[in-house]
């Protein structure tokens, strides 16, 4: 079974409060991300800023919580912590974030169905992005990332399988983003 890494360490500075704890359809974005990844094992959640509040929100869920002490560096540090938390024999991993409310179990099922060993990425807004599945051969590149950079450059190759997900362009960054349903 493929593991999942949920990146949930950021400070949500533009929003002004933890976006991971924002509620959509009656539950937090963090719990929604965990539910979306339920077909994966293990589900690793990388927290950082407000780690205690995130841990409380995750109580009772079948997840492995990893606290990223260097979360202020940016997304690269959370990717590194997530990769380090994976079992050594993992063939790859699904990477996702909490701030895409349209991500659900059906999308994850489509990504898992498309996974045949090559990278799989969602296609939206003219780009490839997360949620995405990266094979283990990409882990050294993830471990080498620094700063507030994600894995987008690893999703540009000709071997990347695209899964259309136009709703992926909708993310929560600023007040009102959950109200609009689109960005």
Long-range contacts (C-beta under 8 A, 24 or more apart in sequence): 1-39, 1-40, 1-41, 2-40, 2-41, 2-90, 2-91, 2-92, 2-93, 2-94, 2-112, 2-115, 2-133, 3-40, 3-41, 3-42, 3-43, 3-44, 3-86, 3-87, 3-90, 3-93, 3-94, 4-37, 4-40, 4-42, 4-43, 4-44, 4-93, 4-94, 4-95, 4-96, 4-108, 5-44, 5-46, 5-79, 5-82, 5-83, 5-85, 5-86, 5-93, 5-94, 5-95, 5-96, 6-30, 6-33, 6-34, 6-37, 6-43, 6-44, 6-45, 6-46, 6-63, 6-96, 6-97, 6-98, 7-46, 7-75, 7-78, 7-79, 7-82, 7-95, 7-96, 7-97, 7-98, 8-33, 8-45, 8-46, 8-47, 8-48, 8-54, 8-97, 8-98, 9-46, 9-47, 9-48, 9-49, 9-51, 9-68, 9-71, 9-77, 9-78, 9-81, 10-48, 10-49, 10-71, 10-75, 10-78, 11-49, 11-50, 11-71, 11-72, 12-49, 14-173, 14-174, 15-172, 15-173, 15-174, 15-175, 15-177, 16-175, 18-49, 18-50, 18-53, 18-54, 19-98, 19-99, 19-172, 19-173, 20-54, 20-57, 20-98, 20-99, 21-53, 21-54, 21-57, 22-172, 22-178, 24-101, 24-178, 28-57, 29-98, 29-99, 29-101, 29-172, 30-54, 30-57, 30-58, 30-98, 31-57, 31-58, 31-61, 32-98, 32-101, 32-103, 32-104, 33-96, 33-97, 33-98, 33-103, 34-58, 34-61, 34-63, 35-104, 35-105, 36-96, 36-103, 36-104, 36-105, 36-107, 36-108, 36-131, 37-94, 37-96, 37-108, 38-105, 38-108, 39-105, 39-108, 39-109, 39-112, 40-94, 40-108, 40-112, 42-87, 44-82, 44-85, 44-86, 46-78, 46-81, 46-82, 46-85, 47-71, 48-72, 48-77, 48-78, 73-146, 73-147, 73-148, 74-147, 74-148, 74-149, 75-145, 75-148, 75-149, 75-150, 76-145, 76-146, 76-147, 76-148, 76-149, 76-150, 79-142, 79-145, 79-150, 79-151, 80-142, 80-143, 80-145, 83-139, 83-142, 83-143, 84-143, 86-139, 90-136, 91-117, 91-135, 91-136, 92-117, 92-133, 92-134, 92-135, 92-136, 92-138, 93-133, 93-134, 93-136, 94-131, 94-132, 94-133, 95-130, 95-131, 95-132, 95-133, 95-134, 95-151, 96-130, 96-131, 97-130, 97-171, 99-171, 99-172, 99-173, 100-130, 100-131, 100-167, 100-168, 100-170, 100-171, 100-172, 101-170, 101-171, 101-172, 101-178, 102-165, 102-167, 102-168, 102-170, 103-131, 103-168, 107-131, 107-163, 107-165, 110-163, 111-163, 114-161, 114-163, 115-161, 116-161, 118-159, 118-160, 118-161, 119-154, 119-155, 119-157, 119-159, 119-160, 119-161, 120-160, 120-161, 120-162, 120-163, 121-155, 121-160, 121-161, 121-162, 121-163, 122-162, 122-163, 122-164, 122-165, 122-168, 123-162, 123-163, 123-164, 123-165, 123-168, 124-164, 124-165, 124-166, 124-167, 124-168, 124-169, 125-166, 125-168, 125-169, 127-152, 128-152, 128-155, 128-156, 128-160, 128-162, 129-155, 129-168, 131-165, 131-168
